Amino acid sequence: MQDIQKLRKRIDELDEQILRLLGERAEISRSIGLLKKEEGMPVTDTYRETEVYSNIKKKAPDFGLDADQVEAIYRQIINMCISVQEPKETAE
């Protein structure tokens, strides 16, 4: 049981690192969103999204991960990052 607890503690540590990296990714996406707004560009960039999916699907097996499952996770991550780029409606 001690070994399980140690492994779970390590998973908790990894989860925290993942959250930190997601926060950093969201912050960078927010900055990209501001630049897109200044340039009059749309929030979504399907070419870039396709590029990201292709890259992660190629790399996933190198980490012992299923490419389709990783793509599904990244679709959620990209949706989150798009949402931080979209203008927020303000209540009056």
Backbone atoms as SQL, in Angstrom:
CREATE TABLE atoms (id INTEGER PRIMARY KEY, chain TEXT, resi INTEGER, resn TEXT, atom TEXT, x REAL, y REAL, z REAL);
INSERT INTO atoms VALUES
  (1, 'A', 1, 'MET', 'N', 0.830, -1.210, 0.000),
  (2, 'A', 1, 'MET', 'CA', 0.000, 0.000, 0.000),
  (3, 'A', 1, 'MET', 'C', 0.864, 1.259, 0.000),
  (4, 'A', 2, 'GLN', 'N', 2.007, 1.180, 0.657),
  (5, 'A', 2, 'GLN', 'CA', 2.930, 2.316, 0.714),
  (6, 'A', 2, 'GLN', 'C', 3.369, 2.720, -0.694),
  (7, 'A', 3, 'ASP', 'N', 3.634, 1.723, -1.549),
  (8, 'A', 3, 'ASP', 'CA', 4.068, 2.002, -2.915),
  (9, 'A', 3, 'ASP', 'C', 2.986, 2.725, -3.708),
  (10, 'A', 4, 'ILE', 'N', 1.734, 2.318, -3.505),
  (11, 'A', 4, 'ILE', 'CA', 0.624, 2.982, -4.190),
  (12, 'A', 4, 'ILE', 'C', 0.554, 4.436, -3.759),
  (13, 'A', 5, 'GLN', 'N', 0.701, 4.698, -2.478),
  (14, 'A', 5, 'GLN', 'CA', 0.640, 6.071, -1.971),
  (15, 'A', 5, 'GLN', 'C', 1.754, 6.925, -2.568),
  (16, 'A', 6, 'LYS', 'N', 2.938, 6.358, -2.672),
  (17, 'A', 6, 'LYS', 'CA', 4.059, 7.098, -3.264),
  (18, 'A', 6, 'LYS', 'C', 3.783, 7.419, -4.727),
  (19, 'A', 7, 'LEU', 'N', 3.265, 6.447, -5.436),
  (20, 'A', 7, 'LEU', 'CA', 2.961, 6.662, -6.851),
  (21, 'A', 7, 'LEU', 'C', 1.839, 7.685, -7.023),
  (22, 'A', 8, 'ARG', 'N', 0.847, 7.628, -6.160),
  (23, 'A', 8, 'ARG', 'CA', -0.247, 8.608, -6.229),
  (24, 'A', 8, 'ARG', 'C', 0.256, 10.013, -5.902),
  (25, 'A', 9, 'LYS', 'N', 1.174, 10.095, -4.967),
  (26, 'A', 9, 'LYS', 'CA', 1.759, 11.400, -4.642),
  (27, 'A', 9, 'LYS', 'C', 2.490, 11.952, -5.860),
  (28, 'A', 10, 'ARG', 'N', 3.201, 11.097, -6.559),
  (29, 'A', 10, 'ARG', 'CA', 3.919, 11.524, -7.770),
  (30, 'A', 10, 'ARG', 'C', 2.932, 11.970, -8.852),
  (31, 'A', 11, 'ILE', 'N', 1.804, 11.257, -8.973),
  (32, 'A', 11, 'ILE', 'CA', 0.770, 11.676, -9.927),
  (33, 'A', 11, 'ILE', 'C', 0.234, 13.051, -9.550),
  (34, 'A', 12, 'ASP', 'N', 0.007, 13.283, -8.254),
  (35, 'A', 12, 'ASP', 'CA', -0.457, 14.599, -7.798),
  (36, 'A', 12, 'ASP', 'C', 0.538, 15.691, -8.183),
  (37, 'A', 13, 'GLU', 'N', 1.818, 15.400, -8.030),
  (38, 'A', 13, 'GLU', 'CA', 2.857, 16.367, -8.406),
  (39, 'A', 13, 'GLU', 'C', 2.832, 16.631, -9.910),
  (40, 'A', 14, 'LEU', 'N', 2.682, 15.574, -10.684),
  (41, 'A', 14, 'LEU', 'CA', 2.618, 15.725, -12.142),
  (42, 'A', 14, 'LEU', 'C', 1.372, 16.506, -12.557),
  (43, 'A', 15, 'ASP', 'N', 0.244, 16.246, -11.886),
  (44, 'A', 15, 'ASP', 'CA', -0.980, 16.991, -12.183),
  (45, 'A', 15, 'ASP', 'C', -0.781, 18.485, -11.946),
  (46, 'A', 16, 'GLU', 'N', -0.068, 18.818, -10.883),
  (47, 'A', 16, 'GLU', 'CA', 0.203, 20.226, -10.603),
  (48, 'A', 16, 'GLU', 'C', 1.069, 20.843, -11.702),
  (49, 'A', 17, 'GLN', 'N', 2.057, 20.100, -12.164),
  (50, 'A', 17, 'GLN', 'CA', 2.902, 20.588, -13.261),
  (51, 'A', 17, 'GLN', 'C', 2.084, 20.781, -14.533),
  (52, 'A', 18, 'ILE', 'N', 1.192, 19.829, -14.810),
  (53, 'A', 18, 'ILE', 'CA', 0.336, 19.940, -15.994),
  (54, 'A', 18, 'ILE', 'C', -0.531, 21.188, -15.895),
  (55, 'A', 19, 'LEU', 'N', -1.120, 21.426, -14.718),
  (56, 'A', 19, 'LEU', 'CA', -1.956, 22.618, -14.534),
  (57, 'A', 19, 'LEU', 'C', -1.151, 23.898, -14.706),
  (58, 'A', 20, 'ARG', 'N', 0.071, 23.905, -14.188),
  (59, 'A', 20, 'ARG', 'CA', 0.928, 25.083, -14.336),
  (60, 'A', 20, 'ARG', 'C', 1.205, 25.343, -15.818),
  (61, 'A', 21, 'LEU', 'N', 1.512, 24.282, -16.550),
  (62, 'A', 21, 'LEU', 'CA', 1.784, 24.420, -17.981),
  (63, 'A', 21, 'LEU', 'C', 0.539, 24.840, -18.756),
  (64, 'A', 22, 'LEU', 'N', -0.629, 24.329, -18.367),
  (65, 'A', 22, 'LEU', 'CA', -1.865, 24.758, -19.019),
  (66, 'A', 22, 'LEU', 'C', -2.124, 26.242, -18.763),
  (67, 'A', 23, 'GLY', 'N', -1.844, 26.681, -17.545),
  (68, 'A', 23, 'GLY', 'CA', -1.990, 28.102, -17.233),
  (69, 'A', 23, 'GLY', 'C', -1.053, 28.953, -18.063),
  (70, 'A', 24, 'GLU', 'N', 0.175, 28.490, -18.228),
  (71, 'A', 24, 'GLU', 'CA', 1.149, 29.212, -19.048),
  (72, 'A', 24, 'GLU', 'C', 0.704, 29.233, -20.512),
  (73, 'A', 25, 'ARG', 'N', 0.191, 28.111, -20.985),
  (74, 'A', 25, 'ARG', 'CA', -0.283, 28.036, -22.372),
  (75, 'A', 25, 'ARG', 'C', -1.456, 28.994, -22.582),
  (76, 'A', 26, 'ALA', 'N', -2.365, 29.044, -21.602),
  (77, 'A', 26, 'ALA', 'CA', -3.517, 29.941, -21.691),
  (78, 'A', 26, 'ALA', 'C', -3.070, 31.398, -21.696),
  (79, 'A', 27, 'GLU', 'N', -2.079, 31.730, -20.885),
  (80, 'A', 27, 'GLU', 'CA', -1.575, 33.107, -20.842),
  (81, 'A', 27, 'GLU', 'C', -0.949, 33.501, -22.179),
  (82, 'A', 28, 'ILE', 'N', -0.178, 32.606, -22.762),
  (83, 'A', 28, 'ILE', 'CA', 0.417, 32.878, -24.075),
  (84, 'A', 28, 'ILE', 'C', -0.688, 33.017, -25.117),
  (85, 'A', 29, 'SER', 'N', -1.704, 32.176, -25.031),
  (86, 'A', 29, 'SER', 'CA', -2.831, 32.257, -25.963),
  (87, 'A', 29, 'SER', 'C', -3.560, 33.587, -25.825),
  (88, 'A', 30, 'ARG', 'N', -3.692, 34.061, -24.592),
  (89, 'A', 30, 'ARG', 'CA', -4.325, 35.359, -24.353),
  (90, 'A', 30, 'ARG', 'C', -3.521, 36.461, -25.046),
  (91, 'A', 31, 'SER', 'N', -2.204, 36.395, -24.950),
  (92, 'A', 31, 'SER', 'CA', -1.340, 37.385, -25.613),
  (93, 'A', 31, 'SER', 'C', -1.476, 37.292, -27.130),
  (94, 'A', 32, 'ILE', 'N', -1.531, 36.068, -27.641),
  (95, 'A', 32, 'ILE', 'CA', -1.729, 35.883, -29.080),
  (96, 'A', 32, 'ILE', 'C', -3.071, 36.479, -29.495),
  (97, 'A', 33, 'GLY', 'N', -4.095, 36.280, -28.671),
  (98, 'A', 33, 'GLY', 'CA', -5.415, 36.835, -28.962),
  (99, 'A', 33, 'GLY', 'C', -5.389, 38.346, -29.068),
  (100, 'A', 34, 'LEU', 'N', -4.642, 38.996, -28.184),
  (101, 'A', 34, 'LEU', 'CA', -4.532, 40.457, -28.245),
  (102, 'A', 34, 'LEU', 'C', -3.839, 40.899, -29.529),
  (103, 'A', 35, 'LEU', 'N', -2.788, 40.186, -29.906),
  (104, 'A', 35, 'LEU', 'CA', -2.088, 40.511, -31.150),
  (105, 'A', 35, 'LEU', 'C', -2.989, 40.279, -32.362),
  (106, 'A', 36, 'LYS', 'N', -3.754, 39.204, -32.347),
  (107, 'A', 36, 'LYS', 'CA', -4.688, 38.938, -33.441),
  (108, 'A', 36, 'LYS', 'C', -5.709, 40.064, -33.549),
  (109, 'A', 37, 'LYS', 'N', -6.198, 40.532, -32.402),
  (110, 'A', 37, 'LYS', 'CA', -7.186, 41.615, -32.398),
  (111, 'A', 37, 'LYS', 'C', -6.587, 42.876, -33.005),
  (112, 'A', 38, 'GLU', 'N', -5.350, 43.206, -32.608),
  (113, 'A', 38, 'GLU', 'CA', -4.672, 44.388, -33.158),
  (114, 'A', 38, 'GLU', 'C', -4.501, 44.288, -34.667),
  (115, 'A', 39, 'GLU', 'N', -4.247, 43.080, -35.153),
  (116, 'A', 39, 'GLU', 'CA', -4.018, 42.856, -36.583),
  (117, 'A', 39, 'GLU', 'C', -5.316, 42.591, -37.346),
  (118, 'A', 40, 'GLY', 'N', -6.435, 42.563, -36.641),
  (119, 'A', 40, 'GLY', 'CA', -7.717, 42.296, -37.289),
  (120, 'A', 40, 'GLY', 'C', -7.860, 40.852, -37.765),
  (121, 'A', 41, 'MET', 'N', -7.165, 39.957, -37.091),
  (122, 'A', 41, 'MET', 'CA', -7.199, 38.538, -37.470),
  (123, 'A', 41, 'MET', 'C', -8.292, 37.806, -36.690),
  (124, 'A', 42, 'PRO', 'N', -8.837, 36.736, -37.265),
  (125, 'A', 42, 'PRO', 'CA', -9.835, 35.951, -36.528),
  (126, 'A', 42, 'PRO', 'C', -9.187, 35.185, -35.372),
  (127, 'A', 43, 'VAL', 'N', -9.989, 34.860, -34.387),
  (128, 'A', 43, 'VAL', 'CA', -9.487, 34.125, -33.225),
  (129, 'A', 43, 'VAL', 'C', -9.031, 32.728, -33.635),
  (130, 'A', 44, 'THR', 'N', -9.846, 32.057, -34.432),
  (131, 'A', 44, 'THR', 'CA', -9.503, 30.684, -34.811),
  (132, 'A', 44, 'THR', 'C', -8.577, 30.665, -36.019),
  (133, 'A', 45, 'ASP', 'N', -7.691, 29.698, -36.015),
  (134, 'A', 45, 'ASP', 'CA', -6.730, 29.504, -37.104),
  (135, 'A', 45, 'ASP', 'C', -6.675, 28.002, -37.371),
  (136, 'A', 46, 'THR', 'N', -7.523, 27.546, -38.283),
  (137, 'A', 46, 'THR', 'CA', -7.634, 26.105, -38.519),
  (138, 'A', 46, 'THR', 'C', -6.334, 25.506, -39.044),
  (139, 'A', 47, 'TYR', 'N', -5.559, 26.276, -39.791),
  (140, 'A', 47, 'TYR', 'CA', -4.272, 25.766, -40.268),
  (141, 'A', 47, 'TYR', 'C', -3.366, 25.460, -39.070),
  (142, 'A', 48, 'ARG', 'N', -3.282, 26.388, -38.127),
  (143, 'A', 48, 'ARG', 'CA', -2.438, 26.192, -36.948),
  (144, 'A', 48, 'ARG', 'C', -2.951, 25.028, -36.096),
  (145, 'A', 49, 'GLU', 'N', -4.271, 24.943, -35.934),
  (146, 'A', 49, 'GLU', 'CA', -4.828, 23.840, -35.152),
  (147, 'A', 49, 'GLU', 'C', -4.459, 22.496, -35.776),
  (148, 'A', 50, 'THR', 'N', -4.600, 22.394, -37.088),
  (149, 'A', 50, 'THR', 'CA', -4.249, 21.159, -37.794),
  (150, 'A', 50, 'THR', 'C', -2.775, 20.838, -37.614),
  (151, 'A', 51, 'GLU', 'N', -1.946, 21.870, -37.648),
  (152, 'A', 51, 'GLU', 'CA', -0.507, 21.702, -37.454),
  (153, 'A', 51, 'GLU', 'C', -0.206, 21.148, -36.052),
  (154, 'A', 52, 'VAL', 'N', -0.874, 21.687, -35.042),
  (155, 'A', 52, 'VAL', 'CA', -0.680, 21.224, -33.661),
  (156, 'A', 52, 'VAL', 'C', -1.107, 19.763, -33.533),
  (157, 'A', 53, 'TYR', 'N', -2.292, 19.436, -34.055),
  (158, 'A', 53, 'TYR', 'CA', -2.771, 18.051, -33.967),
  (159, 'A', 53, 'TYR', 'C', -1.811, 17.095, -34.662),
  (160, 'A', 54, 'SER', 'N', -1.327, 17.481, -35.815),
  (161, 'A', 54, 'SER', 'CA', -0.390, 16.633, -36.557),
  (162, 'A', 54, 'SER', 'C', 0.891, 16.412, -35.758),
  (163, 'A', 55, 'ASN', 'N', 1.416, 17.488, -35.181),
  (164, 'A', 55, 'ASN', 'CA', 2.655, 17.393, -34.390),
  (165, 'A', 55, 'ASN', 'C', 2.495, 16.480, -33.184),
  (166, 'A', 56, 'ILE', 'N', 1.416, 16.662, -32.449),
  (167, 'A', 56, 'ILE', 'CA', 1.260, 15.863, -31.227),
  (168, 'A', 56, 'ILE', 'C', 0.949, 14.404, -31.547),
  (169, 'A', 57, 'LYS', 'N', 0.245, 14.169, -32.656),
  (170, 'A', 57, 'LYS', 'CA', -0.051, 12.781, -33.028),
  (171, 'A', 57, 'LYS', 'C', 1.220, 12.043, -33.441),
  (172, 'A', 58, 'LYS', 'N', 2.145, 12.764, -34.048),
  (173, 'A', 58, 'LYS', 'CA', 3.425, 12.149, -34.422),
  (174, 'A', 58, 'LYS', 'C', 4.265, 11.844, -33.182),
  (175, 'A', 59, 'LYS', 'N', 4.231, 12.731, -32.197),
  (176, 'A', 59, 'LYS', 'CA', 5.083, 12.603, -31.013),
  (177, 'A', 59, 'LYS', 'C', 4.503, 11.688, -29.931),
  (178, 'A', 60, 'ALA', 'N', 3.193, 11.555, -29.880),
  (179, 'A', 60, 'ALA', 'CA', 2.544, 10.787, -28.809),
  (180, 'A', 60, 'ALA', 'C', 3.111, 9.377, -28.639),
  (181, 'A', 61, 'PRO', 'N', 3.290, 8.613, -29.722),
  (182, 'A', 61, 'PRO', 'CA', 3.824, 7.251, -29.547),
  (183, 'A', 61, 'PRO', 'C', 5.222, 7.221, -28.926),
  (184, 'A', 62, 'ASP', 'N', 6.013, 8.276, -29.134),
  (185, 'A', 62, 'ASP', 'CA', 7.346, 8.337, -28.527),
  (186, 'A', 62, 'ASP', 'C', 7.271, 8.346, -27.001),
  (187, 'A', 63, 'PHE', 'N', 6.122, 8.758, -26.471),
  (188, 'A', 63, 'PHE', 'CA', 5.914, 8.811, -25.024),
  (189, 'A', 63, 'PHE', 'C', 5.029, 7.664, -24.533),
  (190, 'A', 64, 'GLY', 'N', 4.798, 6.686, -25.414),
  (191, 'A', 64, 'GLY', 'CA', 3.975, 5.540, -25.049),
  (192, 'A', 64, 'GLY', 'C', 2.497, 5.865, -24.965),
  (193, 'A', 65, 'LEU', 'N', 2.061, 6.896, -25.704),
  (194, 'A', 65, 'LEU', 'CA', 0.676, 7.353, -25.637),
  (195, 'A', 65, 'LEU', 'C', -0.050, 7.084, -26.948),
  (196, 'A', 66, 'ASP', 'N', -1.347, 6.847, -26.851),
  (197, 'A', 66, 'ASP', 'CA', -2.182, 6.647, -28.025),
  (198, 'A', 66, 'ASP', 'C', -2.422, 7.997, -28.707),
  (199, 'A', 67, 'ALA', 'N', -2.091, 8.081, -29.980),
  (200, 'A', 67, 'ALA', 'CA', -2.166, 9.346, -30.713),
  (201, 'A', 67, 'ALA', 'C', -3.581, 9.915, -30.747),
  (202, 'A', 68, 'ASP', 'N', -4.586, 9.065, -30.935),
  (203, 'A', 68, 'ASP', 'CA', -5.964, 9.554, -31.002),
  (204, 'A', 68, 'ASP', 'C', -6.444, 10.082, -29.652),
  (205, 'A', 69, 'GLN', 'N', -6.048, 9.419, -28.574),
  (206, 'A', 69, 'GLN', 'CA', -6.439, 9.901, -27.246),
  (207, 'A', 69, 'GLN', 'C', -5.772, 11.236, -26.935),
  (208, 'A', 70, 'VAL', 'N', -4.516, 11.372, -27.311),
  (209, 'A', 70, 'VAL', 'CA', -3.807, 12.635, -27.079),
  (210, 'A', 70, 'VAL', 'C', -4.440, 13.746, -27.915),
  (211, 'A', 71, 'GLU', 'N', -4.822, 13.428, -29.138),
  (212, 'A', 71, 'GLU', 'CA', -5.488, 14.437, -29.970),
  (213, 'A', 71, 'GLU', 'C', -6.786, 14.899, -29.313),
  (214, 'A', 72, 'ALA', 'N', -7.548, 13.966, -28.749),
  (215, 'A', 72, 'ALA', 'CA', -8.799, 14.331, -28.079),
  (216, 'A', 72, 'ALA', 'C', -8.536, 15.280, -26.911),
  (217, 'A', 73, 'ILE', 'N', -7.487, 15.018, -26.159),
  (218, 'A', 73, 'ILE', 'CA', -7.115, 15.905, -25.053),
  (219, 'A', 73, 'ILE', 'C', -6.733, 17.279, -25.595),
  (220, 'A', 74, 'TYR', 'N', -5.950, 17.300, -26.652),
  (221, 'A', 74, 'TYR', 'CA', -5.509, 18.571, -27.224),
  (222, 'A', 74, 'TYR', 'C', -6.658, 19.367, -27.826),
  (223, 'A', 75, 'ARG', 'N', -7.675, 18.691, -28.314),
  (224, 'A', 75, 'ARG', 'CA', -8.848, 19.419, -28.816),
  (225, 'A', 75, 'ARG', 'C', -9.476, 20.224, -27.679),
  (226, 'A', 76, 'GLN', 'N', -9.523, 19.648, -26.493),
  (227, 'A', 76, 'GLN', 'CA', -10.052, 20.366, -25.338),
  (228, 'A', 76, 'GLN', 'C', -9.126, 21.512, -24.929),
  (229, 'A', 77, 'ILE', 'N', -7.833, 21.257, -24.951),
  (230, 'A', 77, 'ILE', 'CA', -6.865, 22.299, -24.597),
  (231, 'A', 77, 'ILE', 'C', -6.981, 23.469, -25.568),
  (232, 'A', 78, 'ILE', 'N', -7.057, 23.174, -26.855),
  (233, 'A', 78, 'ILE', 'CA', -7.158, 24.244, -27.847),
  (234, 'A', 78, 'ILE', 'C', -8.475, 24.994, -27.688),
  (235, 'A', 79, 'ASN', 'N', -9.569, 24.292, -27.416),
  (236, 'A', 79, 'ASN', 'CA', -10.842, 24.976, -27.174),
  (237, 'A', 79, 'ASN', 'C', -10.734, 25.929, -25.989),
  (238, 'A', 80, 'MET', 'N', -10.047, 25.494, -24.929),
  (239, 'A', 80, 'MET', 'CA', -9.847, 26.353, -23.770),
  (240, 'A', 80, 'MET', 'C', -9.048, 27.595, -24.167),
  (241, 'A', 81, 'CYS', 'N', -7.993, 27.386, -24.953),
  (242, 'A', 81, 'CYS', 'CA', -7.138, 28.501, -25.351),
  (243, 'A', 81, 'CYS', 'C', -7.862, 29.458, -26.294),
  (244, 'A', 82, 'ILE', 'N', -8.725, 28.930, -27.148),
  (245, 'A', 82, 'ILE', 'CA', -9.537, 29.795, -28.010),
  (246, 'A', 82, 'ILE', 'C', -10.465, 30.639, -27.148),
  (247, 'A', 83, 'SER', 'N', -11.035, 30.029, -26.118),
  (248, 'A', 83, 'SER', 'CA', -11.982, 30.764, -25.272),
  (249, 'A', 83, 'SER', 'C', -11.323, 31.935, -24.548),
  (250, 'A', 84, 'VAL', 'N', -10.032, 31.829, -24.217),
  (251, 'A', 84, 'VAL', 'CA', -9.376, 32.962, -23.552),
  (252, 'A', 84, 'VAL', 'C', -9.018, 34.061, -24.547),
  (253, 'A', 85, 'GLN', 'N', -9.048, 33.739, -25.847),
  (254, 'A', 85, 'GLN', 'CA', -8.763, 34.747, -26.865),
  (255, 'A', 85, 'GLN', 'C', -10.019, 35.498, -27.294),
  (256, 'A', 86, 'GLU', 'N', -11.178, 34.893, -27.086),
  (257, 'A', 86, 'GLU', 'CA', -12.418, 35.508, -27.544),
  (258, 'A', 86, 'GLU', 'C', -12.787, 36.676, -26.644),
  (259, 'A', 87, 'PRO', 'N', -13.312, 37.724, -27.257),
  (260, 'A', 87, 'PRO', 'CA', -13.704, 38.888, -26.452),
  (261, 'A', 87, 'PRO', 'C', -14.816, 38.526, -25.471),
  (262, 'A', 88, 'LYS', 'N', -14.686, 39.027, -24.276),
  (263, 'A', 88, 'LYS', 'CA', -15.694, 38.789, -23.247),
  (264, 'A', 88, 'LYS', 'C', -16.792, 39.839, -23.389),
  (265, 'A', 89, 'GLU', 'N', -18.042, 39.375, -23.259),
  (266, 'A', 89, 'GLU', 'CA', -19.151, 40.321, -23.288),
  (267, 'A', 89, 'GLU', 'C', -19.269, 40.950, -21.909),
  (268, 'A', 90, 'THR', 'N', -19.443, 42.250, -21.894),
  (269, 'A', 90, 'THR', 'CA', -19.549, 42.949, -20.613),
  (270, 'A', 90, 'THR', 'C', -21.003, 43.286, -20.332),
  (271, 'A', 91, 'ALA', 'N', -21.398, 43.152, -19.081),
  (272, 'A', 91, 'ALA', 'CA', -22.759, 43.500, -18.670),
  (273, 'A', 91, 'ALA', 'C', -22.825, 44.996, -18.438),
  (274, 'A', 92, 'GLU', 'N', -23.929, 45.571, -18.846),
  (275, 'A', 92, 'GLU', 'CA', -24.074, 47.026, -18.653),
  (276, 'A', 92, 'GLU', 'C', -25.047, 47.324, -17.564);
